[in-house]
């Protein structure tokens, strides 16, 4: 990803950053700007979710008064980063497309991100197809924390170092570290809220800890949402075995759980979904889908909905 960012930073073509909430898309947009030949010019960030439609139009394109030209003009020769771009209403989508079609060297370099799969929004008719392809010239995908197992230990350590640095001016504060068990516990979490959830969990753990080394129990107490972990332990790994287990049904529920999740994440792209699941082709994915869906129905499981796991 960083290699792609380095290559893209020196180009003026629009960039679409795709990633789940909490994956720090704004810092990546800033890195694109700071690493390129526009770094000496303005970096303007507009979160489309923060404005009503009328206010958003003024924020982006001004109010007709020459004293306020809006973010698009303010970012001239620099970078305009639009967050939650899927919330642009149709009138502003048309206006932005027109601005892109008439862009010059002095126009801002566009960087966008969305909270949902933007191609799905195009398919559903909520986002203009021509605007999507005008904005998504370069695609940068930020993986969620659950897919960054090789990085997660270092990310945790770096985040805690940053929290220690931010807290050092507080009265009586002493830098915290993680016990091996606490760090291992954090590495095994799924982090559905990604970096936002990890950062706030570590902040709470720093506050709750009685010693300079944070224990596993203190990390557990700091987790705001532990339902996913306990639910998996209870429904998959912690099933009572005294009366027997329908192991094929359990396996089928797990398989269908991940097939459903990956289908949703890829917006129905079967080839991409198969690749993410480690399957050889979309035909294999379809075979698994039919096989385990049928098995679940035969054994009294769900049909057409997410399983309990």
ChimeraX commands (.cxc) that place a marker at each C-alpha (Angstrom):
marker #1 position 0.00,0.00,0.00 radius 0.5
marker #1 position 2.77,2.44,0.89 radius 0.5
marker #1 position 4.57,1.67,-2.37 radius 0.5
marker #1 position 1.39,2.55,-4.24 radius 0.5
marker #1 position 1.00,5.75,-2.20 radius 0.5
marker #1 position 4.54,6.80,-3.10 radius 0.5
marker #1 position 3.85,6.25,-6.80 radius 0.5
marker #1 position 0.47,7.98,-6.69 radius 0.5
marker #1 position 1.67,10.99,-4.67 radius 0.5
marker #1 position 3.52,12.51,-7.62 radius 0.5
marker #1 position 0.59,12.20,-9.99 radius 0.5
marker #1 position -2.28,14.66,-10.20 radius 0.5
marker #1 position -4.97,12.13,-11.10 radius 0.5
marker #1 position -7.88,11.56,-8.67 radius 0.5
marker #1 position -7.58,8.87,-6.00 radius 0.5
marker #1 position -10.30,6.80,-4.34 radius 0.5
marker #1 position -9.38,5.44,-0.90 radius 0.5
marker #1 position -11.43,2.40,0.07 radius 0.5
marker #1 position -11.52,1.10,3.62 radius 0.5
marker #1 position -13.82,0.25,6.49 radius 0.5
marker #1 position -14.65,2.91,9.09 radius 0.5
marker #1 position -11.73,3.46,11.43 radius 0.5
marker #1 position -8.99,2.46,8.99 radius 0.5
marker #1 position -7.58,6.01,8.99 radius 0.5
marker #1 position -8.36,7.07,5.45 radius 0.5
marker #1 position -7.80,10.75,6.26 radius 0.5
marker #1 position -4.16,10.26,7.33 radius 0.5
marker #1 position -3.55,8.33,4.11 radius 0.5
marker #1 position -5.05,11.20,2.09 radius 0.5
marker #1 position -2.77,13.60,3.95 radius 0.5
marker #1 position 0.24,11.38,3.23 radius 0.5
marker #1 position -0.63,11.47,-0.48 radius 0.5
marker #1 position -0.64,15.25,-0.36 radius 0.5
marker #1 position 2.50,15.68,1.74 radius 0.5
marker #1 position 4.50,13.24,-0.36 radius 0.5
marker #1 position 3.73,14.84,-3.71 radius 0.5
marker #1 position 4.62,17.93,-5.69 radius 0.5
marker #1 position 1.58,19.79,-4.31 radius 0.5
marker #1 position 2.72,19.56,-0.69 radius 0.5
marker #1 position 3.45,23.30,-0.45 radius 0.5
marker #1 position -0.15,24.11,-1.40 radius 0.5
marker #1 position -3.37,23.76,0.60 radius 0.5
marker #1 position -4.82,20.46,1.79 radius 0.5
marker #1 position -8.56,20.96,2.28 radius 0.5
marker #1 position -10.63,18.26,3.97 radius 0.5
marker #1 position -14.41,18.25,3.66 radius 0.5
marker #1 position -16.50,15.56,5.37 radius 0.5
marker #1 position -19.74,15.38,3.40 radius 0.5
marker #1 position -21.46,13.76,6.40 radius 0.5
marker #1 position -20.98,16.93,8.45 radius 0.5
marker #1 position -23.21,19.22,6.35 radius 0.5
marker #1 position -26.79,19.61,5.24 radius 0.5
marker #1 position -27.21,19.69,1.45 radius 0.5
marker #1 position -27.46,23.49,1.19 radius 0.5
marker #1 position -24.52,24.02,3.51 radius 0.5
marker #1 position -22.46,21.40,1.68 radius 0.5
marker #1 position -22.91,23.22,-1.62 radius 0.5
marker #1 position -21.66,26.46,-0.06 radius 0.5
marker #1 position -18.77,24.64,1.62 radius 0.5
marker #1 position -17.67,23.07,-1.66 radius 0.5
marker #1 position -18.40,25.73,-4.24 radius 0.5
marker #1 position -19.06,28.97,-2.39 radius 0.5
marker #1 position -22.11,31.11,-1.88 radius 0.5
marker #1 position -21.85,33.26,-4.98 radius 0.5
marker #1 position -19.97,35.97,-3.12 radius 0.5
marker #1 position -16.47,36.56,-4.43 radius 0.5
marker #1 position -15.26,36.71,-0.82 radius 0.5
marker #1 position -15.98,32.99,-0.41 radius 0.5
marker #1 position -15.10,30.65,-3.22 radius 0.5
marker #1 position -15.59,27.39,-1.34 radius 0.5
marker #1 position -13.27,24.48,-0.72 radius 0.5
marker #1 position -12.81,23.64,-4.40 radius 0.5
marker #1 position -11.33,27.06,-5.11 radius 0.5
marker #1 position -9.45,27.19,-1.80 radius 0.5
marker #1 position -7.68,23.94,-2.66 radius 0.5
marker #1 position -6.50,25.25,-6.05 radius 0.5
marker #1 position -3.13,23.73,-7.00 radius 0.5
marker #1 position -3.35,21.68,-3.78 radius 0.5
marker #1 position -5.51,18.75,-2.69 radius 0.5
marker #1 position -9.24,18.55,-1.98 radius 0.5
marker #1 position -10.11,15.50,0.11 radius 0.5
marker #1 position -13.81,14.59,0.16 radius 0.5
marker #1 position -14.74,12.14,2.92 radius 0.5
marker #1 position -18.05,10.22,2.80 radius 0.5
marker #1 position -18.40,11.20,-0.84 radius 0.5
marker #1 position -21.34,8.78,-1.22 radius 0.5
marker #1 position -23.47,11.39,0.58 radius 0.5
marker #1 position -23.10,13.97,-2.19 radius 0.5
marker #1 position -26.64,14.72,-3.46 radius 0.5
marker #1 position -27.31,14.38,-7.21 radius 0.5
marker #1 position -27.08,18.13,-7.87 radius 0.5
marker #1 position -23.63,18.33,-6.30 radius 0.5
marker #1 position -22.52,15.16,-8.05 radius 0.5
marker #1 position -23.34,16.86,-11.35 radius 0.5
marker #1 position -21.57,20.04,-10.31 radius 0.5
marker #1 position -18.46,18.17,-9.20 radius 0.5
marker #1 position -18.37,16.20,-12.46 radius 0.5
marker #1 position -18.55,19.45,-14.41 radius 0.5
marker #1 position -15.68,20.85,-12.34 radius 0.5
marker #1 position -13.60,17.74,-13.10 radius 0.5
marker #1 position -14.38,17.94,-16.81 radius 0.5
marker #1 position -13.21,21.56,-16.96 radius 0.5
marker #1 position -10.22,21.13,-14.64 radius 0.5
marker #1 position -6.89,22.82,-15.39 radius 0.5
marker #1 position -3.39,22.56,-13.93 radius 0.5
marker #1 position -4.49,25.03,-11.26 radius 0.5
marker #1 position -7.46,22.90,-10.19 radius 0.5
marker #1 position -7.19,20.85,-6.97 radius 0.5
marker #1 position -6.08,17.25,-7.01 radius 0.5
marker #1 position -9.11,15.19,-5.91 radius 0.5
marker #1 position -8.88,12.50,-3.24 radius 0.5
marker #1 position -12.11,10.83,-2.09 radius 0.5
marker #1 position -13.20,8.14,0.35 radius 0.5
marker #1 position -16.51,6.57,1.29 radius 0.5
marker #1 position -18.00,4.71,4.23 radius 0.5
marker #1 position -19.61,2.16,1.92 radius 0.5
marker #1 position -18.66,0.34,-1.27 radius 0.5
marker #1 position -19.01,3.13,-3.81 radius 0.5
marker #1 position -19.41,0.78,-6.75 radius 0.5
marker #1 position -22.48,-0.66,-4.99 radius 0.5
marker #1 position -23.87,2.86,-4.79 radius 0.5
marker #1 position -23.39,3.16,-8.57 radius 0.5
marker #1 position -25.16,-0.16,-9.13 radius 0.5
marker #1 position -28.07,0.95,-6.93 radius 0.5
marker #1 position -28.33,4.25,-8.82 radius 0.5
marker #1 position -27.40,6.45,-5.87 radius 0.5
marker #1 position -24.06,7.61,-7.27 radius 0.5
marker #1 position -23.33,8.69,-10.82 radius 0.5
marker #1 position -21.35,6.12,-12.79 radius 0.5
marker #1 position -19.52,8.75,-14.83 radius 0.5
marker #1 position -18.51,10.60,-11.65 radius 0.5
marker #1 position -17.32,7.38,-10.04 radius 0.5
marker #1 position -14.98,6.58,-12.91 radius 0.5
marker #1 position -13.80,10.20,-13.05 radius 0.5
marker #1 position -12.87,10.08,-9.36 radius 0.5
marker #1 position -11.63,6.48,-9.02 radius 0.5
marker #1 position -8.69,6.70,-11.39 radius 0.5
marker #1 position -6.35,5.27,-8.74 radius 0.5
marker #1 position -7.77,2.93,-6.10 radius 0.5
marker #1 position -6.02,2.49,-2.75 radius 0.5
marker #1 position -7.47,-0.14,-0.43 radius 0.5
marker #1 position -6.69,0.03,3.29 radius 0.5
marker #1 position -7.05,-3.44,4.85 radius 0.5
marker #1 position -8.93,-3.76,8.14 radius 0.5
marker #1 position -6.93,-4.62,11.26 radius 0.5
marker #1 position -8.24,-8.20,11.29 radius 0.5
marker #1 position -6.40,-8.78,7.99 radius 0.5
marker #1 position -3.15,-7.25,9.23 radius 0.5
marker #1 position -2.04,-9.96,11.63 radius 0.5
marker #1 position 1.60,-9.57,10.62 radius 0.5
marker #1 position 1.50,-5.86,11.43 radius 0.5
marker #1 position -0.83,-5.84,14.41 radius 0.5
marker #1 position 1.77,-6.33,17.14 radius 0.5
marker #1 position 3.80,-3.37,15.89 radius 0.5
marker #1 position 0.66,-1.27,15.40 radius 0.5
marker #1 position -0.35,-1.94,19.03 radius 0.5
marker #1 position 3.10,-1.00,20.32 radius 0.5
marker #1 position 3.27,2.15,18.21 radius 0.5
marker #1 position -0.23,3.23,19.27 radius 0.5
marker #1 position 0.61,2.76,22.95 radius 0.5
marker #1 position 3.84,4.77,22.48 radius 0.5
marker #1 position 1.80,7.60,20.98 radius 0.5
marker #1 position -0.68,7.50,23.88 radius 0.5
marker #1 position 2.21,7.60,26.36 radius 0.5
marker #1 position 3.63,10.62,24.56 radius 0.5
marker #1 position 0.26,12.40,24.58 radius 0.5
marker #1 position -0.22,11.67,28.30 radius 0.5
marker #1 position 3.22,12.58,29.64 radius 0.5
marker #1 position 2.16,16.08,30.71 radius 0.5
marker #1 position -0.67,14.75,32.90 radius 0.5
marker #1 position 0.03,14.93,36.67 radius 0.5
marker #1 position 1.66,11.79,38.04 radius 0.5
marker #1 position 1.53,9.94,34.72 radius 0.5
marker #1 position 4.01,7.12,34.16 radius 0.5
marker #1 position 4.46,5.48,30.73 radius 0.5
marker #1 position 2.64,2.17,30.35 radius 0.5
marker #1 position 3.67,-1.07,28.68 radius 0.5
marker #1 position 1.76,-4.25,27.90 radius 0.5
marker #1 position 2.34,-7.61,29.52 radius 0.5
marker #1 position 2.98,-10.39,26.98 radius 0.5
marker #1 position -0.44,-11.89,27.79 radius 0.5
marker #1 position -2.16,-8.52,27.34 radius 0.5
marker #1 position -0.49,-7.93,23.99 radius 0.5
marker #1 position -1.36,-11.42,22.80 radius 0.5
marker #1 position -4.96,-10.87,23.87 radius 0.5
marker #1 position -5.11,-7.67,21.77 radius 0.5
marker #1 position -3.55,-9.37,18.76 radius 0.5
marker #1 position -6.30,-12.03,18.80 radius 0.5
marker #1 position -9.14,-9.48,18.80 radius 0.5
marker #1 position -11.12,-8.83,15.58 radius 0.5
marker #1 position -11.31,-5.00,15.97 radius 0.5
marker #1 position -14.50,-4.27,13.99 radius 0.5
marker #1 position -13.92,-0.57,14.73 radius 0.5
marker #1 position -10.35,-0.83,13.42 radius 0.5
marker #1 position -7.88,1.86,14.56 radius 0.5
marker #1 position -10.51,3.96,16.33 radius 0.5
marker #1 position -11.49,1.01,18.50 radius 0.5
marker #1 position -7.89,-0.05,19.15 radius 0.5
marker #1 position -6.78,3.46,20.12 radius 0.5
marker #1 position -9.66,4.01,22.52 radius 0.5
marker #1 position -9.25,0.55,24.06 radius 0.5
marker #1 position -5.60,1.29,24.79 radius 0.5
marker #1 position -6.48,4.72,26.18 radius 0.5
marker #1 position -8.96,3.12,28.58 radius 0.5
marker #1 position -6.43,0.46,29.53 radius 0.5
marker #1 position -3.89,3.18,30.36 radius 0.5
marker #1 position -6.44,4.91,32.59 radius 0.5
marker #1 position -7.60,1.72,34.35 radius 0.5
marker #1 position -4.17,0.19,34.92 radius 0.5
marker #1 position -2.85,0.19,38.50 radius 0.5
marker #1 position 0.73,-0.48,37.47 radius 0.5
marker #1 position 3.06,0.63,34.69 radius 0.5
marker #1 position 2.53,-2.73,33.00 radius 0.5
marker #1 position -1.01,-3.31,31.72 radius 0.5
marker #1 position -2.33,-6.78,32.50 radius 0.5
marker #1 position -4.56,-9.02,30.41 radius 0.5
marker #1 position -7.49,-8.45,32.81 radius 0.5
marker #1 position -7.11,-4.68,32.50 radius 0.5
marker #1 position -7.17,-4.96,28.72 radius 0.5
marker #1 position -10.29,-7.11,28.98 radius 0.5
marker #1 position -11.95,-4.45,31.14 radius 0.5
marker #1 position -10.96,-1.78,28.62 radius 0.5
marker #1 position -12.63,-3.49,25.69 radius 0.5
marker #1 position -15.80,-1.59,24.91 radius 0.5
marker #1 position -17.32,-4.28,22.70 radius 0.5
marker #1 position -16.35,-7.85,23.54 radius 0.5
marker #1 position -19.48,-9.52,22.18 radius 0.5
marker #1 position -17.78,-10.86,19.09 radius 0.5
marker #1 position -15.09,-12.66,21.09 radius 0.5
marker #1 position -17.41,-14.10,23.72 radius 0.5
marker #1 position -20.01,-15.02,21.13 radius 0.5
marker #1 position -17.49,-16.99,19.08 radius 0.5
marker #1 position -16.22,-18.74,22.21 radius 0.5
marker #1 position -19.76,-19.59,23.32 radius 0.5
marker #1 position -21.25,-20.65,19.98 radius 0.5
marker #1 position -18.30,-22.28,18.24 radius 0.5
marker #1 position -15.40,-23.03,20.57 radius 0.5
marker #1 position -17.33,-23.40,23.80 radius 0.5
marker #1 position -20.23,-25.65,22.81 radius 0.5
marker #1 position -21.23,-28.24,25.43 radius 0.5
marker #1 position -20.08,-31.68,24.34 radius 0.5
marker #1 position -21.87,-33.85,26.92 radius 0.5
marker #1 position -24.88,-34.52,24.70 radius 0.5
marker #1 position -22.95,-34.56,21.43 radius 0.5
marker #1 position -22.35,-31.95,18.70 radius 0.5
marker #1 position -23.52,-31.83,15.09 radius 0.5
marker #1 position -20.03,-30.97,13.89 radius 0.5
marker #1 position -21.05,-30.75,10.22 radius 0.5
marker #1 position -23.69,-28.16,11.07 radius 0.5
marker #1 position -21.16,-26.15,13.09 radius 0.5
marker #1 position -18.68,-26.21,10.22 radius 0.5
marker #1 position -21.42,-25.22,7.76 radius 0.5
marker #1 position -22.44,-22.26,9.92 radius 0.5
marker #1 position -18.85,-21.02,10.10 radius 0.5
marker #1 position -18.37,-21.42,6.33 radius 0.5
marker #1 position -21.60,-19.59,5.51 radius 0.5
marker #1 position -20.83,-16.87,8.04 radius 0.5
marker #1 position -17.60,-16.00,6.21 radius 0.5
marker #1 position -19.09,-16.42,2.74 radius 0.5
marker #1 position -21.83,-13.93,3.67 radius 0.5
marker #1 position -19.33,-11.47,5.15 radius 0.5
marker #1 position -16.98,-11.60,2.18 radius 0.5
marker #1 position -19.84,-11.29,-0.32 radius 0.5
marker #1 position -21.01,-8.18,1.51 radius 0.5
marker #1 position -17.49,-6.74,1.68 radius 0.5
marker #1 position -16.82,-7.24,-2.05 radius 0.5
marker #1 position -20.22,-6.01,-3.15 radius 0.5
marker #1 position -21.08,-9.34,-4.75 radius 0.5
marker #1 position -17.84,-9.64,-6.75 radius 0.5
marker #1 position -17.57,-13.44,-6.80 radius 0.5
marker #1 position -14.00,-13.65,-8.06 radius 0.5
marker #1 position -12.74,-11.26,-5.40 radius 0.5
marker #1 position -14.79,-13.03,-2.72 radius 0.5
marker #1 position -13.31,-16.40,-3.73 radius 0.5
marker #1 position -9.80,-14.96,-3.60 radius 0.5
marker #1 position -10.33,-13.49,-0.11 radius 0.5
marker #1 position -11.54,-16.87,1.11 radius 0.5
marker #1 position -8.54,-18.69,-0.38 radius 0.5
marker #1 position -10.68,-20.53,-2.93 radius 0.5
marker #1 position -9.39,-21.24,-6.43 radius 0.5
marker #1 position -12.28,-19.70,-8.39 radius 0.5
marker #1 position -15.75,-18.22,-8.13 radius 0.5
marker #1 position -17.15,-21.57,-9.30 radius 0.5
marker #1 position -15.62,-23.16,-6.20 radius 0.5
marker #1 position -17.21,-20.43,-4.08 radius 0.5
marker #1 position -20.61,-21.10,-5.65 radius 0.5
marker #1 position -20.21,-24.84,-5.03 radius 0.5
marker #1 position -19.37,-24.23,-1.36 radius 0.5
marker #1 position -22.28,-21.81,-1.05 radius 0.5
marker #1 position -24.77,-24.37,-2.40 radius 0.5
marker #1 position -23.27,-27.28,-0.48 radius 0.5
marker #1 position -23.23,-25.68,2.97 radius 0.5
marker #1 position -26.48,-23.78,2.46 radius 0.5
marker #1 position -28.17,-27.11,1.65 radius 0.5
marker #1 position -26.49,-28.83,4.59 radius 0.5
marker #1 position -27.71,-26.14,6.98 radius 0.5
marker #1 position -31.28,-26.39,5.72 radius 0.5
marker #1 position -31.22,-30.17,6.05 radius 0.5
marker #1 position -29.92,-29.93,9.61 radius 0.5
marker #1 position -32.32,-27.24,10.75 radius 0.5
marker #1 position -30.00,-24.26,10.25 radius 0.5
marker #1 position -30.75,-20.93,8.69 radius 0.5
marker #1 position -31.74,-20.31,5.09 radius 0.5
marker #1 position -30.84,-17.04,3.45 radius 0.5
marker #1 position -29.72,-15.27,6.63 radius 0.5
marker #1 position -26.59,-14.91,8.74 radius 0.5
marker #1 position -25.93,-17.75,11.20 radius 0.5
marker #1 position -25.57,-17.20,14.92 radius 0.5
marker #1 position -21.78,-17.27,14.67 radius 0.5
marker link #1:1,2 radius 0.2
marker link #1:2,3 radius 0.2
marker link #1:3,4 radius 0.2
marker link #1:4,5 radius 0.2
marker link #1:5,6 radius 0.2
marker link #1:6,7 radius 0.2
marker link #1:7,8 radius 0.2
marker link #1:8,9 radius 0.2
marker link #1:9,10 radius 0.2
marker link #1:10,11 radius 0.2
marker link #1:11,12 radius 0.2
marker link #1:12,13 radius 0.2
marker link #1:13,14 radius 0.2
marker link #1:14,15 radius 0.2
marker link #1:15,16 radius 0.2
marker link #1:16,17 radius 0.2
marker link #1:17,18 radius 0.2
marker link #1:18,19 radius 0.2
marker link #1:19,20 radius 0.2
marker link #1:20,21 radius 0.2
marker link #1:21,22 radius 0.2
marker link #1:22,23 radius 0.2
marker link #1:23,24 radius 0.2
marker link #1:24,25 radius 0.2
marker link #1:25,26 radius 0.2
marker link #1:26,27 radius 0.2
marker link #1:27,28 radius 0.2
marker link #1:28,29 radius 0.2
marker link #1:29,30 radius 0.2
marker link #1:30,31 radius 0.2
marker link #1:31,32 radius 0.2
marker link #1:32,33 radius 0.2
marker link #1:33,34 radius 0.2
marker link #1:34,35 radius 0.2
marker link #1:35,36 radius 0.2
marker link #1:36,37 radius 0.2
marker link #1:37,38 radius 0.2
marker link #1:38,39 radius 0.2
marker link #1:39,40 radius 0.2
marker link #1:40,41 radius 0.2
marker link #1:41,42 radius 0.2
marker link #1:42,43 radius 0.2
marker link #1:43,44 radius 0.2
marker link #1:44,45 radius 0.2
marker link #1:45,46 radius 0.2
marker link #1:46,47 radius 0.2
marker link #1:47,48 radius 0.2
marker link #1:48,49 radius 0.2
marker link #1:49,50 radius 0.2
marker link #1:50,51 radius 0.2
marker link #1:51,52 radius 0.2
marker link #1:52,53 radius 0.2
marker link #1:53,54 radius 0.2
marker link #1:54,55 radius 0.2
marker link #1:55,56 radius 0.2
marker link #1:56,57 radius 0.2
marker link #1:57,58 radius 0.2
marker link #1:58,59 radius 0.2
marker link #1:59,60 radius 0.2
marker link #1:60,61 radius 0.2
marker link #1:61,62 radius 0.2
marker link #1:62,63 radius 0.2
marker link #1:63,64 radius 0.2
marker link #1:64,65 radius 0.2
marker link #1:65,66 radius 0.2
marker link #1:66,67 radius 0.2
marker link #1:67,68 radius 0.2
marker link #1:68,69 radius 0.2
marker link #1:69,70 radius 0.2
marker link #1:70,71 radius 0.2
marker link #1:71,72 radius 0.2
marker link #1:72,73 radius 0.2
marker link #1:73,74 radius 0.2
marker link #1:74,75 radius 0.2
marker link #1:75,76 radius 0.2
marker link #1:76,77 radius 0.2
marker link #1:77,78 radius 0.2
marker link #1:78,79 radius 0.2
marker link #1:79,80 radius 0.2
marker link #1:80,81 radius 0.2
marker link #1:81,82 radius 0.2
marker link #1:82,83 radius 0.2
marker link #1:83,84 radius 0.2
marker link #1:84,85 radius 0.2
marker link #1:85,86 radius 0.2
marker link #1:86,87 radius 0.2
marker link #1:87,88 radius 0.2
marker link #1:88,89 radius 0.2
marker link #1:89,90 radius 0.2
marker link #1:90,91 radius 0.2
marker link #1:91,92 radius 0.2
marker link #1:92,93 radius 0.2
marker link #1:93,94 radius 0.2
marker link #1:94,95 radius 0.2
marker link #1:95,96 radius 0.2
marker link #1:96,97 radius 0.2
marker link #1:97,98 radius 0.2
marker link #1:98,99 radius 0.2
marker link #1:99,100 radius 0.2
marker link #1:100,101 radius 0.2
marker link #1:101,102 radius 0.2
marker link #1:102,103 radius 0.2
marker link #1:103,104 radius 0.2
marker link #1:104,105 radius 0.2
marker link #1:105,106 radius 0.2
marker link #1:106,107 radius 0.2
marker link #1:107,108 radius 0.2
marker link #1:108,109 radius 0.2
marker link #1:109,110 radius 0.2
marker link #1:110,111 radius 0.2
marker link #1:111,112 radius 0.2
marker link #1:112,113 radius 0.2
marker link #1:113,114 radius 0.2
marker link #1:114,115 radius 0.2
marker link #1:115,116 radius 0.2
marker link #1:116,117 radius 0.2
marker link #1:117,118 radius 0.2
marker link #1:118,119 radius 0.2
marker link #1:119,120 radius 0.2
marker link #1:120,121 radius 0.2
marker link #1:121,122 radius 0.2
marker link #1:122,123 radius 0.2
marker link #1:123,124 radius 0.2
marker link #1:124,125 radius 0.2
marker link #1:125,126 radius 0.2
marker link #1:126,127 radius 0.2
marker link #1:127,128 radius 0.2
marker link #1:128,129 radius 0.2
marker link #1:129,130 radius 0.2
marker link #1:130,131 radius 0.2
marker link #1:131,132 radius 0.2
marker link #1:132,133 radius 0.2
marker link #1:133,134 radius 0.2
marker link #1:134,135 radius 0.2
marker link #1:135,136 radius 0.2
marker link #1:136,137 radius 0.2
marker link #1:137,138 radius 0.2
marker link #1:138,139 radius 0.2
marker link #1:139,140 radius 0.2
marker link #1:140,141 radius 0.2
marker link #1:141,142 radius 0.2
marker link #1:142,143 radius 0.2
marker link #1:143,144 radius 0.2
marker link #1:144,145 radius 0.2
marker link #1:145,146 radius 0.2
marker link #1:146,147 radius 0.2
marker link #1:147,148 radius 0.2
marker link #1:148,149 radius 0.2
marker link #1:149,150 radius 0.2
marker link #1:150,151 radius 0.2
marker link #1:151,152 radius 0.2
marker link #1:152,153 radius 0.2
marker link #1:153,154 radius 0.2
marker link #1:154,155 radius 0.2
marker link #1:155,156 radius 0.2
marker link #1:156,157 radius 0.2
marker link #1:157,158 radius 0.2
marker link #1:158,159 radius 0.2
marker link #1:159,160 radius 0.2
marker link #1:160,161 radius 0.2
marker link #1:161,162 radius 0.2
marker link #1:162,163 radius 0.2
marker link #1:163,164 radius 0.2
marker link #1:164,165 radius 0.2
marker link #1:165,166 radius 0.2
marker link #1:166,167 radius 0.2
marker link #1:167,168 radius 0.2
marker link #1:168,169 radius 0.2
marker link #1:169,170 radius 0.2
marker link #1:170,171 radius 0.2
marker link #1:171,172 radius 0.2
marker link #1:172,173 radius 0.2
marker link #1:173,174 radius 0.2
marker link #1:174,175 radius 0.2
marker link #1:175,176 radius 0.2
marker link #1:176,177 radius 0.2
marker link #1:177,178 radius 0.2
marker link #1:178,179 radius 0.2
marker link #1:179,180 radius 0.2
marker link #1:180,181 radius 0.2
marker link #1:181,182 radius 0.2
marker link #1:182,183 radius 0.2
marker link #1:183,184 radius 0.2
marker link #1:184,185 radius 0.2
marker link #1:185,186 radius 0.2
marker link #1:186,187 radius 0.2
marker link #1:187,188 radius 0.2
marker link #1:188,189 radius 0.2
marker link #1:189,190 radius 0.2
marker link #1:190,191 radius 0.2
marker link #1:191,192 radius 0.2
marker link #1:192,193 radius 0.2
marker link #1:193,194 radius 0.2
marker link #1:194,195 radius 0.2
marker link #1:195,196 radius 0.2
marker link #1:196,197 radius 0.2
marker link #1:197,198 radius 0.2
marker link #1:198,199 radius 0.2
marker link #1:199,200 radius 0.2
marker link #1:200,201 radius 0.2
marker link #1:201,202 radius 0.2
marker link #1:202,203 radius 0.2
marker link #1:203,204 radius 0.2
marker link #1:204,205 radius 0.2
marker link #1:205,206 radius 0.2
marker link #1:206,207 radius 0.2
marker link #1:207,208 radius 0.2
marker link #1:208,209 radius 0.2
marker link #1:209,210 radius 0.2
marker link #1:210,211 radius 0.2
marker link #1:211,212 radius 0.2
marker link #1:212,213 radius 0.2
marker link #1:213,214 radius 0.2
marker link #1:214,215 radius 0.2
marker link #1:215,216 radius 0.2
marker link #1:216,217 radius 0.2
marker link #1:217,218 radius 0.2
marker link #1:218,219 radius 0.2
marker link #1:219,220 radius 0.2
marker link #1:220,221 radius 0.2
marker link #1:221,222 radius 0.2
marker link #1:222,223 radius 0.2
marker link #1:223,224 radius 0.2
marker link #1:224,225 radius 0.2
marker link #1:225,226 radius 0.2
marker link #1:226,227 radius 0.2
marker link #1:227,228 radius 0.2
marker link #1:228,229 radius 0.2
marker link #1:229,230 radius 0.2
marker link #1:230,231 radius 0.2
marker link #1:231,232 radius 0.2
marker link #1:232,233 radius 0.2
marker link #1:233,234 radius 0.2
marker link #1:234,235 radius 0.2
marker link #1:235,236 radius 0.2
marker link #1:236,237 radius 0.2
marker link #1:237,238 radius 0.2
marker link #1:238,239 radius 0.2
marker link #1:239,240 radius 0.2
marker link #1:240,241 radius 0.2
marker link #1:241,242 radius 0.2
marker link #1:242,243 radius 0.2
marker link #1:243,244 radius 0.2
marker link #1:244,245 radius 0.2
marker link #1:245,246 radius 0.2
marker link #1:246,247 radius 0.2
marker link #1:247,248 radius 0.2
marker link #1:248,249 radius 0.2
marker link #1:249,250 radius 0.2
marker link #1:250,251 radius 0.2
marker link #1:251,252 radius 0.2
marker link #1:252,253 radius 0.2
marker link #1:253,254 radius 0.2
marker link #1:254,255 radius 0.2
marker link #1:255,256 radius 0.2
marker link #1:256,257 radius 0.2
marker link #1:257,258 radius 0.2
marker link #1:258,259 radius 0.2
marker link #1:259,260 radius 0.2
marker link #1:260,261 radius 0.2
marker link #1:261,262 radius 0.2
marker link #1:262,263 radius 0.2
marker link #1:263,264 radius 0.2
marker link #1:264,265 radius 0.2
marker link #1:265,266 radius 0.2
marker link #1:266,267 radius 0.2
marker link #1:267,268 radius 0.2
marker link #1:268,269 radius 0.2
marker link #1:269,270 radius 0.2
marker link #1:270,271 radius 0.2
marker link #1:271,272 radius 0.2
marker link #1:272,273 radius 0.2
marker link #1:273,274 radius 0.2
marker link #1:274,275 radius 0.2
marker link #1:275,276 radius 0.2
marker link #1:276,277 radius 0.2
marker link #1:277,278 radius 0.2
marker link #1:278,279 radius 0.2
marker link #1:279,280 radius 0.2
marker link #1:280,281 radius 0.2
marker link #1:281,282 radius 0.2
marker link #1:282,283 radius 0.2
marker link #1:283,284 radius 0.2
marker link #1:284,285 radius 0.2
marker link #1:285,286 radius 0.2
marker link #1:286,287 radius 0.2
marker link #1:287,288 radius 0.2
marker link #1:288,289 radius 0.2
marker link #1:289,290 radius 0.2
marker link #1:290,291 radius 0.2
marker link #1:291,292 radius 0.2
marker link #1:292,293 radius 0.2
marker link #1:293,294 radius 0.2
marker link #1:294,295 radius 0.2
marker link #1:295,296 radius 0.2
marker link #1:296,297 radius 0.2
marker link #1:297,298 radius 0.2
marker link #1:298,299 radius 0.2
marker link #1:299,300 radius 0.2
marker link #1:300,301 radius 0.2
marker link #1:301,302 radius 0.2
marker link #1:302,303 radius 0.2
marker link #1:303,304 radius 0.2
marker link #1:304,305 radius 0.2
marker link #1:305,306 radius 0.2
marker link #1:306,307 radius 0.2
marker link #1:307,308 radius 0.2
marker link #1:308,309 radius 0.2
view
